[in-house]
């Protein structure tokens, strides 16, 4: 990956809403945030290239489990969605967030527009949803410690 491409991709990450930049302490803050993003993109590119070179062809050619469009997978997905919707029902933050996501608004910018929220509200709501889903599935830290 060329340096110019890396810089452009890191800026695109913020413009697309994949990462949220909260203005901080002047230019040093911007440079630090961009450097961290570029480092992450470069690490991901190296890891992906390494995985592509070392993955056995059999693993790539043969899908595991049922196909994504199979009736079993669709039924399981509908059931999971119903569980999530029921789990967040009544929560003034999570219920509208999940509704917006189910309507296809998956990027932060889309969620901000759909819900009329600011970037930090979307970020906080997504973090809260992640914590709640971890509790729901038993993947939270307390659940992991008791296993």
HUPE-V33315 format. One record per helix or strand of 3 or more residues. SS is the DSSP state (H for helix, E for strand). FROM is the first residue (numbers start at 1). TO is the last residue. If there is no record, write none. Layout:
# HUPE-V33315
ss->[SS	SS]
from->[FROM	FROM]
to->[TO	TO]
This chain:
# HUPE-V33315
ss->[H	H	H	H	H	H	H	H]
from->[3	26	57	71	94	108	119	141]
to->[15	54	61	88	102	115	137	146]
